[in-house]
Amino acid sequence: SFVIHDREDRVKNKPEVFSEAYYKNIMKTYRVRFANILLENTIKLKQDKLSRTILKLRLKIKFQSASLHARELSLLKQLQPAIEKSREINKTKGAHYLQ
């Protein structure tokens, strides 16, 4: 087998932190990360971590950053029912993906 080298520089644009594209990317990442049926309390742990981060930022008087993290926490809370439903479907036996 031969290795094909791609010499073109391919730059992946990272979205600006806390922009709309950033939150869209975060939501997609959360859907994939928390879909694992073998890990039980990952959503709860992430919510607790974000809550602690928000509290620490408020104590440090960094209100703008705290509000941006609060938005991320609210998005995670909105995603939680869909993620839990997906996990329940994935736990069932059979060809549930054909429905």
Biopython code that builds the backbone (N, CA, C, O; Angstrom):
import numpy as np
from Bio.PDB.StructureBuilder import StructureBuilder

atoms = [
    (1, "SER", "N", (0.835, -1.183, 0.000)),
    (1, "SER", "CA", (0.000, 0.000, 0.000)),
    (1, "SER", "C", (0.878, 1.243, 0.000)),
    (1, "SER", "O", (1.985, 1.240, 0.537)),
    (2, "PHE", "N", (0.371, 2.293, -0.604)),
    (2, "PHE", "CA", (1.123, 3.523, -0.737)),
    (2, "PHE", "C", (0.492, 4.616, 0.122)),
    (2, "PHE", "O", (-0.720, 4.640, 0.335)),
    (3, "VAL", "N", (1.322, 5.498, 0.598)),
    (3, "VAL", "CA", (0.855, 6.651, 1.365)),
    (3, "VAL", "C", (0.752, 7.830, 0.416)),
    (3, "VAL", "O", (1.695, 8.135, -0.314)),
    (4, "ILE", "N", (-0.380, 8.483, 0.429)),
    (4, "ILE", "CA", (-0.579, 9.662, -0.413)),
    (4, "ILE", "C", (-0.429, 10.890, 0.471)),
    (4, "ILE", "O", (-1.138, 11.046, 1.465)),
    (5, "HIS", "N", (0.490, 11.747, 0.104)),
    (5, "HIS", "CA", (0.740, 12.951, 0.879)),
    (5, "HIS", "C", (-0.016, 14.122, 0.273)),
    (5, "HIS", "O", (0.095, 14.410, -0.919)),
    (6, "ASP", "N", (-0.774, 14.780, 1.110)),
    (6, "ASP", "CA", (-1.504, 15.962, 0.675)),
    (6, "ASP", "C", (-0.707, 17.173, 1.116)),
    (6, "ASP", "O", (-0.583, 17.432, 2.313)),
    (7, "ARG", "N", (-0.176, 17.905, 0.180)),
    (7, "ARG", "CA", (0.712, 19.012, 0.527)),
    (7, "ARG", "C", (0.004, 20.347, 0.654)),
    (7, "ARG", "O", (0.630, 21.355, 0.982)),
    (8, "GLU", "N", (-1.274, 20.364, 0.400)),
    (8, "GLU", "CA", (-1.995, 21.629, 0.496)),
    (8, "GLU", "C", (-2.299, 21.925, 1.965)),
    (8, "GLU", "O", (-2.725, 21.049, 2.719)),
    (9, "ASP", "N", (-2.072, 23.163, 2.342)),
    (9, "ASP", "CA", (-2.371, 23.568, 3.720)),
    (9, "ASP", "C", (-3.873, 23.720, 3.868)),
    (9, "ASP", "O", (-4.489, 24.561, 3.214)),
    (10, "ARG", "N", (-4.446, 22.918, 4.713)),
    (10, "ARG", "CA", (-5.884, 22.995, 4.968)),
    (10, "ARG", "C", (-6.075, 23.555, 6.366)),
    (10, "ARG", "O", (-5.725, 22.927, 7.365)),
    (11, "VAL", "N", (-6.628, 24.725, 6.406)),
    (11, "VAL", "CA", (-6.818, 25.412, 7.678)),
    (11, "VAL", "C", (-8.276, 25.285, 8.084)),
    (11, "VAL", "O", (-9.178, 25.624, 7.318)),
    (12, "LYS", "N", (-8.495, 24.801, 9.274)),
    (12, "LYS", "CA", (-9.849, 24.705, 9.794)),
    (12, "LYS", "C", (-10.116, 25.950, 10.626)),
    (12, "LYS", "O", (-9.425, 26.211, 11.611)),
    (13, "ASN", "N", (-11.109, 26.705, 10.227)),
    (13, "ASN", "CA", (-11.428, 27.930, 10.939)),
    (13, "ASN", "C", (-12.115, 27.611, 12.252)),
    (13, "ASN", "O", (-13.165, 26.968, 12.280)),
    (14, "LYS", "N", (-11.516, 28.063, 13.329)),
    (14, "LYS", "CA", (-12.138, 27.887, 14.631)),
    (14, "LYS", "C", (-13.061, 29.075, 14.875)),
    (14, "LYS", "O", (-12.676, 30.219, 14.636)),
    (15, "PRO", "N", (-14.268, 28.812, 15.347)),
    (15, "PRO", "CA", (-15.169, 29.940, 15.590)),
    (15, "PRO", "C", (-14.685, 30.776, 16.771)),
    (15, "PRO", "O", (-14.021, 30.278, 17.680)),
    (16, "GLU", "N", (-15.028, 32.026, 16.733)),
    (16, "GLU", "CA", (-14.669, 32.922, 17.823)),
    (16, "GLU", "C", (-15.367, 32.454, 19.093)),
    (16, "GLU", "O", (-16.532, 32.057, 19.066)),
    (17, "VAL", "N", (-14.649, 32.505, 20.194)),
    (17, "VAL", "CA", (-15.171, 32.002, 21.459)),
    (17, "VAL", "C", (-16.430, 32.778, 21.848)),
    (17, "VAL", "O", (-16.461, 34.007, 21.804)),
    (18, "PHE", "N", (-17.461, 32.031, 22.227)),
    (18, "PHE", "CA", (-18.759, 32.539, 22.671)),
    (18, "PHE", "C", (-19.538, 33.240, 21.557)),
    (18, "PHE", "O", (-20.391, 34.081, 21.841)),
    (19, "SER", "N", (-19.258, 32.908, 20.305)),
    (19, "SER", "CA", (-20.073, 33.404, 19.201)),
    (19, "SER", "C", (-21.173, 32.380, 18.920)),
    (19, "SER", "O", (-21.210, 31.321, 19.547)),
    (20, "GLU", "N", (-22.062, 32.688, 17.988)),
    (20, "GLU", "CA", (-23.147, 31.761, 17.654)),
    (20, "GLU", "C", (-22.594, 30.453, 17.095)),
    (20, "GLU", "O", (-23.083, 29.373, 17.425)),
    (21, "ALA", "N", (-21.574, 30.557, 16.251)),
    (21, "ALA", "CA", (-20.968, 29.349, 15.683)),
    (21, "ALA", "C", (-20.308, 28.511, 16.770)),
    (21, "ALA", "O", (-20.309, 27.282, 16.700)),
    (22, "TYR", "N", (-19.748, 29.173, 17.765)),
    (22, "TYR", "CA", (-19.123, 28.463, 18.894)),
    (22, "TYR", "C", (-20.169, 27.653, 19.652)),
    (22, "TYR", "O", (-19.939, 26.486, 19.969)),
    (23, "TYR", "N", (-21.318, 28.265, 19.945)),
    (23, "TYR", "CA", (-22.363, 27.554, 20.682)),
    (23, "TYR", "C", (-22.947, 26.414, 19.854)),
    (23, "TYR", "O", (-23.283, 25.361, 20.396)),
    (24, "LYS", "N", (-23.067, 26.617, 18.553)),
    (24, "LYS", "CA", (-23.563, 25.554, 17.680)),
    (24, "LYS", "C", (-22.594, 24.371, 17.693)),
    (24, "LYS", "O", (-23.013, 23.214, 17.739)),
    (25, "ASN", "N", (-21.302, 24.675, 17.651)),
    (25, "ASN", "CA", (-20.277, 23.643, 17.700)),
    (25, "ASN", "C", (-20.284, 22.928, 19.054)),
    (25, "ASN", "O", (-20.126, 21.708, 19.116)),
    (26, "ILE", "N", (-20.465, 23.680, 20.123)),
    (26, "ILE", "CA", (-20.520, 23.102, 21.474)),
    (26, "ILE", "C", (-21.710, 22.157, 21.598)),
    (26, "ILE", "O", (-21.586, 21.077, 22.175)),
    (27, "MET", "N", (-22.857, 22.556, 21.064)),
    (27, "MET", "CA", (-24.046, 21.704, 21.154)),
    (27, "MET", "C", (-23.820, 20.386, 20.419)),
    (27, "MET", "O", (-24.208, 19.326, 20.910)),
    (28, "LYS", "N", (-23.195, 20.449, 19.247)),
    (28, "LYS", "CA", (-22.911, 19.227, 18.501)),
    (28, "LYS", "C", (-21.930, 18.348, 19.278)),
    (28, "LYS", "O", (-22.078, 17.126, 19.313)),
    (29, "THR", "N", (-20.943, 18.967, 19.892)),
    (29, "THR", "CA", (-19.966, 18.228, 20.690)),
    (29, "THR", "C", (-20.635, 17.560, 21.882)),
    (29, "THR", "O", (-20.346, 16.404, 22.188)),
    (30, "TYR", "N", (-21.531, 18.282, 22.559)),
    (30, "TYR", "CA", (-22.234, 17.708, 23.713)),
    (30, "TYR", "C", (-23.112, 16.531, 23.301)),
    (30, "TYR", "O", (-23.179, 15.530, 24.014)),
    (31, "ARG", "N", (-23.786, 16.642, 22.153)),
    (31, "ARG", "CA", (-24.635, 15.537, 21.700)),
    (31, "ARG", "C", (-23.827, 14.270, 21.483)),
    (31, "ARG", "O", (-24.279, 13.172, 21.808)),
    (32, "VAL", "N", (-22.639, 14.423, 20.938)),
    (32, "VAL", "CA", (-21.795, 13.251, 20.679)),
    (32, "VAL", "C", (-21.174, 12.739, 21.978)),
    (32, "VAL", "O", (-21.166, 11.533, 22.222)),
    (33, "ARG", "N", (-20.658, 13.633, 22.806)),
    (33, "ARG", "CA", (-19.952, 13.230, 24.018)),
    (33, "ARG", "C", (-20.875, 12.552, 25.028)),
    (33, "ARG", "O", (-20.490, 11.559, 25.646)),
    (34, "PHE", "N", (-22.068, 13.068, 25.197)),
    (34, "PHE", "CA", (-22.959, 12.550, 26.231)),
    (34, "PHE", "C", (-23.870, 11.444, 25.722)),
    (34, "PHE", "O", (-24.719, 10.967, 26.475)),
    (35, "ALA", "N", (-23.724, 11.024, 24.480)),
    (35, "ALA", "CA", (-24.551, 9.946, 23.942)),
    (35, "ALA", "C", (-24.060, 8.569, 24.367)),
    (35, "ALA", "O", (-24.759, 7.578, 24.159)),
    (36, "ASN", "N", (-22.882, 8.490, 24.952)),
    (36, "ASN", "CA", (-22.312, 7.211, 25.360)),
    (36, "ASN", "C", (-23.163, 6.601, 26.470)),
    (36, "ASN", "O", (-23.304, 7.189, 27.542)),
    (37, "ILE", "N", (-23.732, 5.421, 26.214)),
    (37, "ILE", "CA", (-24.638, 4.798, 27.190)),
    (37, "ILE", "C", (-23.889, 4.144, 28.331)),
    (37, "ILE", "O", (-24.509, 3.747, 29.317)),
    (38, "LEU", "N", (-22.577, 4.018, 28.231)),
    (38, "LEU", "CA", (-21.806, 3.388, 29.294)),
    (38, "LEU", "C", (-21.460, 4.365, 30.419)),
    (38, "LEU", "O", (-21.157, 3.940, 31.534)),
    (39, "LEU", "N", (-21.501, 5.639, 30.143)),
    (39, "LEU", "CA", (-21.197, 6.652, 31.150)),
    (39, "LEU", "C", (-22.505, 7.271, 31.626)),
    (39, "LEU", "O", (-23.245, 7.847, 30.829)),
    (40, "GLU", "N", (-22.791, 7.158, 32.905)),
    (40, "GLU", "CA", (-24.115, 7.529, 33.408)),
    (40, "GLU", "C", (-24.270, 9.009, 33.755)),
    (40, "GLU", "O", (-25.175, 9.659, 33.230)),
    (41, "ASN", "N", (-23.428, 9.557, 34.609)),
    (41, "ASN", "CA", (-23.676, 10.888, 35.161)),
    (41, "ASN", "C", (-22.856, 11.985, 34.493)),
    (41, "ASN", "O", (-22.546, 12.991, 35.131)),
    (42, "THR", "N", (-22.507, 11.816, 33.250)),
    (42, "THR", "CA", (-21.633, 12.792, 32.617)),
    (42, "THR", "C", (-22.308, 14.153, 32.428)),
    (42, "THR", "O", (-21.658, 15.189, 32.571)),
    (43, "ILE", "N", (-23.588, 14.160, 32.111)),
    (43, "ILE", "CA", (-24.299, 15.435, 31.925)),
    (43, "ILE", "C", (-24.376, 16.181, 33.247)),
    (43, "ILE", "O", (-24.133, 17.386, 33.306)),
    (44, "LYS", "N", (-24.713, 15.464, 34.297)),
    (44, "LYS", "CA", (-24.827, 16.075, 35.632)),
    (44, "LYS", "C", (-23.475, 16.634, 36.077)),
    (44, "LYS", "O", (-23.412, 17.727, 36.641)),
    (45, "LEU", "N", (-22.399, 15.894, 35.826)),
    (45, "LEU", "CA", (-21.069, 16.362, 36.211)),
    (45, "LEU", "C", (-20.692, 17.633, 35.456)),
    (45, "LEU", "O", (-20.125, 18.557, 36.039)),
    (46, "LYS", "N", (-21.002, 17.683, 34.164)),
    (46, "LYS", "CA", (-20.692, 18.874, 33.376)),
    (46, "LYS", "C", (-21.515, 20.064, 33.846)),
    (46, "LYS", "O", (-21.005, 21.184, 33.897)),
    (47, "GLN", "N", (-22.786, 19.839, 34.191)),
    (47, "GLN", "CA", (-23.619, 20.924, 34.702)),
    (47, "GLN", "C", (-23.074, 21.442, 36.025)),
    (47, "GLN", "O", (-23.044, 22.652, 36.251)),
    (48, "ASP", "N", (-22.645, 20.543, 36.899)),
    (48, "ASP", "CA", (-22.072, 20.964, 38.178)),
    (48, "ASP", "C", (-20.789, 21.756, 37.975)),
    (48, "ASP", "O", (-20.554, 22.757, 38.652)),
    (49, "LYS", "N", (-19.960, 21.302, 37.039)),
    (49, "LYS", "CA", (-18.712, 21.999, 36.765)),
    (49, "LYS", "C", (-18.974, 23.399, 36.217)),
    (49, "LYS", "O", (-18.312, 24.358, 36.615)),
    (50, "LEU", "N", (-19.936, 23.517, 35.306)),
    (50, "LEU", "CA", (-20.276, 24.838, 34.776)),
    (50, "LEU", "C", (-20.847, 25.745, 35.869)),
    (50, "LEU", "O", (-20.556, 26.940, 35.902)),
    (51, "SER", "N", (-21.656, 25.178, 36.757)),
    (51, "SER", "CA", (-22.219, 25.974, 37.857)),
    (51, "SER", "C", (-21.115, 26.494, 38.768)),
    (51, "SER", "O", (-21.144, 27.654, 39.178)),
    (52, "ARG", "N", (-20.151, 25.650, 39.085)),
    (52, "ARG", "CA", (-19.023, 26.087, 39.919)),
    (52, "ARG", "C", (-18.206, 27.166, 39.216)),
    (52, "ARG", "O", (-17.767, 28.130, 39.842)),
    (53, "THR", "N", (-18.005, 26.997, 37.912)),
    (53, "THR", "CA", (-17.244, 27.991, 37.142)),
    (53, "THR", "C", (-17.966, 29.333, 37.147)),
    (53, "THR", "O", (-17.335, 30.380, 37.296)),
    (54, "ILE", "N", (-19.277, 29.304, 36.984)),
    (54, "ILE", "CA", (-20.062, 30.544, 36.998)),
    (54, "ILE", "C", (-19.945, 31.234, 38.349)),
    (54, "ILE", "O", (-19.768, 32.450, 38.423)),
    (55, "LEU", "N", (-20.043, 30.452, 39.413)),
    (55, "LEU", "CA", (-19.929, 31.023, 40.765)),
    (55, "LEU", "C", (-18.551, 31.643, 40.976)),
    (55, "LEU", "O", (-18.442, 32.746, 41.510)),
    (56, "LYS", "N", (-17.510, 30.944, 40.563)),
    (56, "LYS", "CA", (-16.152, 31.471, 40.725)),
    (56, "LYS", "C", (-15.954, 32.756, 39.932)),
    (56, "LYS", "O", (-15.330, 33.701, 40.415)),
    (57, "LEU", "N", (-16.491, 32.791, 38.705)),
    (57, "LEU", "CA", (-16.346, 33.994, 37.886)),
    (57, "LEU", "C", (-17.100, 35.177, 38.487)),
    (57, "LEU", "O", (-16.637, 36.316, 38.417)),
    (58, "ARG", "N", (-18.258, 34.905, 39.074)),
    (58, "ARG", "CA", (-19.006, 35.994, 39.721)),
    (58, "ARG", "C", (-18.266, 36.519, 40.945)),
    (58, "ARG", "O", (-18.277, 37.720, 41.215)),
    (59, "LEU", "N", (-17.628, 35.624, 41.678)),
    (59, "LEU", "CA", (-16.851, 36.061, 42.838)),
    (59, "LEU", "C", (-15.626, 36.872, 42.421)),
    (59, "LEU", "O", (-15.172, 37.750, 43.155)),
    (60, "LYS", "N", (-15.101, 36.574, 41.245)),
    (60, "LYS", "CA", (-13.955, 37.318, 40.715)),
    (60, "LYS", "C", (-14.390, 38.576, 39.969)),
    (60, "LYS", "O", (-13.559, 39.282, 39.399)),
    (61, "ILE", "N", (-15.690, 38.853, 39.971)),
    (61, "ILE", "CA", (-16.283, 40.028, 39.333)),
    (61, "ILE", "C", (-16.011, 40.023, 37.824)),
    (61, "ILE", "O", (-15.672, 41.052, 37.239)),
    (62, "LYS", "N", (-16.163, 38.873, 37.222)),
    (62, "LYS", "CA", (-16.054, 38.737, 35.768)),
    (62, "LYS", "C", (-17.443, 38.359, 35.249)),
    (62, "LYS", "O", (-17.693, 37.221, 34.852)),
    (63, "PHE", "N", (-18.329, 39.347, 35.266)),
    (63, "PHE", "CA", (-19.737, 39.095, 34.985)),
    (63, "PHE", "C", (-20.007, 38.714, 33.533)),
    (63, "PHE", "O", (-20.885, 37.893, 33.267)),
    (64, "GLN", "N", (-19.270, 39.292, 32.595)),
    (64, "GLN", "CA", (-19.497, 38.980, 31.191)),
    (64, "GLN", "C", (-19.152, 37.511, 30.909)),
    (64, "GLN", "O", (-19.914, 36.803, 30.250)),
    (65, "SER", "N", (-18.029, 37.077, 31.401)),
    (65, "SER", "CA", (-17.634, 35.685, 31.210)),
    (65, "SER", "C", (-18.597, 34.746, 31.930)),
    (65, "SER", "O", (-18.908, 33.665, 31.430)),
    (66, "ALA", "N", (-19.067, 35.160, 33.105)),
    (66, "ALA", "CA", (-20.019, 34.341, 33.854)),
    (66, "ALA", "C", (-21.334, 34.210, 33.089)),
    (66, "ALA", "O", (-21.935, 33.135, 33.075)),
    (67, "SER", "N", (-21.783, 35.284, 32.459)),
    (67, "SER", "CA", (-23.043, 35.216, 31.713)),
    (67, "SER", "C", (-22.898, 34.341, 30.463)),
    (67, "SER", "O", (-23.846, 33.665, 30.065)),
    (68, "LEU", "N", (-21.716, 34.354, 29.848)),
    (68, "LEU", "CA", (-21.490, 33.504, 28.679)),
    (68, "LEU", "C", (-21.462, 32.029, 29.072)),
    (68, "LEU", "O", (-21.973, 31.181, 28.341)),
    (69, "HIS", "N", (-20.869, 31.723, 30.222)),
    (69, "HIS", "CA", (-20.883, 30.350, 30.717)),
    (69, "HIS", "C", (-22.293, 29.948, 31.154)),
    (69, "HIS", "O", (-22.676, 28.785, 31.029)),
    (70, "ALA", "N", (-23.051, 30.898, 31.660)),
    (70, "ALA", "CA", (-24.438, 30.615, 32.046)),
    (70, "ALA", "C", (-25.264, 30.269, 30.805)),
    (70, "ALA", "O", (-26.149, 29.416, 30.863)),
    (71, "ARG", "N", (-24.976, 30.925, 29.701)),
    (71, "ARG", "CA", (-25.670, 30.593, 28.450)),
    (71, "ARG", "C", (-25.329, 29.169, 28.009)),
    (71, "ARG", "O", (-26.195, 28.429, 27.544)),
    (72, "GLU", "N", (-24.069, 28.800, 28.160)),
    (72, "GLU", "CA", (-23.652, 27.441, 27.818)),
    (72, "GLU", "C", (-24.359, 26.421, 28.715)),
    (72, "GLU", "O", (-24.760, 25.353, 28.250)),
    (73, "LEU", "N", (-24.510, 26.749, 29.990)),
    (73, "LEU", "CA", (-25.215, 25.867, 30.922)),
    (73, "LEU", "C", (-26.684, 25.738, 30.537)),
    (73, "LEU", "O", (-27.245, 24.645, 30.604)),
    (74, "SER", "N", (-27.307, 26.833, 30.138)),
    (74, "SER", "CA", (-28.717, 26.765, 29.746)),
    (74, "SER", "C", (-28.898, 25.944, 28.463)),
    (74, "SER", "O", (-29.887, 25.225, 28.323)),
    (75, "LEU", "N", (-27.953, 26.051, 27.535)),
    (75, "LEU", "CA", (-28.014, 25.227, 26.328)),
    (75, "LEU", "C", (-27.874, 23.747, 26.667)),
    (75, "LEU", "O", (-28.543, 22.903, 26.071)),
    (76, "LEU", "N", (-27.001, 23.436, 27.625)),
    (76, "LEU", "CA", (-26.835, 22.048, 28.043)),
    (76, "LEU", "C", (-28.109, 21.521, 28.694)),
    (76, "LEU", "O", (-28.488, 20.368, 28.489)),
    (77, "LYS", "N", (-28.763, 22.368, 29.474)),
    (77, "LYS", "CA", (-30.021, 21.959, 30.106)),
    (77, "LYS", "C", (-31.122, 21.759, 29.059)),
    (77, "LYS", "O", (-31.979, 20.891, 29.224)),
    (78, "GLN", "N", (-31.104, 22.553, 27.990)),
    (78, "GLN", "CA", (-32.073, 22.367, 26.911)),
    (78, "GLN", "C", (-31.821, 21.074, 26.153)),
    (78, "GLN", "O", (-32.764, 20.420, 25.707)),
    (79, "LEU", "N", (-30.556, 20.703, 26.005)),
    (79, "LEU", "CA", (-30.196, 19.489, 25.277)),
    (79, "LEU", "C", (-30.427, 18.216, 26.088)),
    (79, "LEU", "O", (-30.563, 17.134, 25.518)),
    (80, "GLN", "N", (-30.471, 18.340, 27.394)),
    (80, "GLN", "CA", (-30.523, 17.160, 28.259)),
    (80, "GLN", "C", (-31.683, 16.213, 27.943)),
    (80, "GLN", "O", (-31.440, 15.009, 27.859)),
    (81, "PRO", "N", (-32.934, 16.674, 27.763)),
    (81, "PRO", "CA", (-34.008, 15.725, 27.445)),
    (81, "PRO", "C", (-33.776, 14.971, 26.135)),
    (81, "PRO", "O", (-34.053, 13.774, 26.055)),
    (82, "ALA", "N", (-33.278, 15.650, 25.124)),
    (82, "ALA", "CA", (-33.027, 14.988, 23.845)),
    (82, "ALA", "C", (-31.907, 13.957, 23.975)),
    (82, "ALA", "O", (-31.974, 12.884, 23.375)),
    (83, "ILE", "N", (-30.895, 14.278, 24.746)),
    (83, "ILE", "CA", (-29.784, 13.348, 24.941)),
    (83, "ILE", "C", (-30.253, 12.123, 25.721)),
    (83, "ILE", "O", (-29.895, 10.994, 25.385)),
    (84, "GLU", "N", (-31.055, 12.349, 26.763)),
    (84, "GLU", "CA", (-31.551, 11.222, 27.559)),
    (84, "GLU", "C", (-32.476, 10.328, 26.731)),
    (84, "GLU", "O", (-32.441, 9.105, 26.866)),
    (85, "LYS", "N", (-33.295, 10.932, 25.883)),
    (85, "LYS", "CA", (-34.172, 10.144, 25.019)),
    (85, "LYS", "C", (-33.341, 9.310, 24.045)),
    (85, "LYS", "O", (-33.638, 8.136, 23.819)),
    (86, "SER", "N", (-32.312, 9.908, 23.475)),
    (86, "SER", "CA", (-31.432, 9.199, 22.557)),
    (86, "SER", "C", (-30.727, 8.041, 23.258)),
    (86, "SER", "O", (-30.572, 6.962, 22.685)),
    (87, "ARG", "N", (-30.300, 8.270, 24.503)),
    (87, "ARG", "CA", (-29.633, 7.210, 25.259)),
    (87, "ARG", "C", (-30.582, 6.055, 25.534)),
    (87, "ARG", "O", (-30.182, 4.893, 25.457)),
    (88, "GLU", "N", (-31.838, 6.363, 25.855)),
    (88, "GLU", "CA", (-32.821, 5.301, 26.113)),
    (88, "GLU", "C", (-33.096, 4.483, 24.857)),
    (88, "GLU", "O", (-33.221, 3.260, 24.920)),
    (89, "ILE", "N", (-33.189, 5.162, 23.716)),
    (89, "ILE", "CA", (-33.408, 4.450, 22.454)),
    (89, "ILE", "C", (-32.213, 3.557, 22.135)),
    (89, "ILE", "O", (-32.383, 2.431, 21.666)),
    (90, "ASN", "N", (-31.012, 4.055, 22.388)),
    (90, "ASN", "CA", (-29.808, 3.281, 22.078)),
    (90, "ASN", "C", (-29.628, 2.087, 23.006)),
    (90, "ASN", "O", (-28.930, 1.136, 22.655)),
    (91, "LYS", "N", (-30.246, 2.120, 24.185)),
    (91, "LYS", "CA", (-30.130, 1.006, 25.116)),
    (91, "LYS", "C", (-31.013, -0.169, 24.724)),
    (91, "LYS", "O", (-30.763, -1.299, 25.143)),
    (92, "THR", "N", (-32.046, 0.085, 23.920)),
    (92, "THR", "CA", (-32.958, -0.987, 23.548)),
    (92, "THR", "C", (-32.310, -1.885, 22.500)),
    (92, "THR", "O", (-31.493, -1.440, 21.693)),
    (93, "LYS", "N", (-32.690, -3.146, 22.532)),
    (93, "LYS", "CA", (-32.190, -4.105, 21.556)),
    (93, "LYS", "C", (-33.000, -3.989, 20.277)),
    (93, "LYS", "O", (-34.138, -3.519, 20.285)),
    (94, "GLY", "N", (-32.408, -4.417, 19.199)),
    (94, "GLY", "CA", (-33.133, -4.441, 17.937)),
    (94, "GLY", "C", (-32.719, -3.324, 17.015)),
    (94, "GLY", "O", (-31.815, -2.544, 17.315)),
    (95, "ALA", "N", (-33.389, -3.260, 15.898)),
    (95, "ALA", "CA", (-33.078, -2.285, 14.852)),
    (95, "ALA", "C", (-33.897, -1.010, 15.055)),
    (95, "ALA", "O", (-34.722, -0.662, 14.210)),
    (96, "HIS", "N", (-33.676, -0.324, 16.157)),
    (96, "HIS", "CA", (-34.441, 0.880, 16.474)),
    (96, "HIS", "C", (-34.091, 2.040, 15.561)),
    (96, "HIS", "O", (-34.864, 2.992, 15.455)),
    (97, "TYR", "N", (-32.966, 1.984, 14.914)),
    (97, "TYR", "CA", (-32.562, 3.064, 14.029)),
    (97, "TYR", "C", (-33.309, 3.048, 12.713)),
    (97, "TYR", "O", (-33.209, 3.998, 11.938)),
    (98, "LEU", "N", (-34.059, 1.984, 12.442)),
    (98, "LEU", "CA", (-34.833, 1.896, 11.201)),
    (98, "LEU", "C", (-36.195, 2.557, 11.319)),
    (98, "LEU", "O", (-36.873, 2.740, 10.308)),
    (99, "GLN", "N", (-36.607, 2.912, 12.499)),
    (99, "GLN", "CA", (-37.950, 3.473, 12.711)),
    (99, "GLN", "C", (-38.049, 4.888, 12.235)),
    (99, "GLN", "O", (-39.110, 5.503, 12.341)),
]
sb = StructureBuilder()
sb.init_structure("model")
sb.init_model(0)
sb.init_chain("A")
sb.init_seg("    ")
for serial, (resi, resn, name, xyz) in enumerate(atoms, 1):
    if name == "N":
        sb.init_residue(resn, " ", resi, " ")
    sb.init_atom(name, np.array(xyz, "f"), 0.0, 1.0, " ", f" {name:<3s}", serial, name[0])
structure = sb.get_structure()
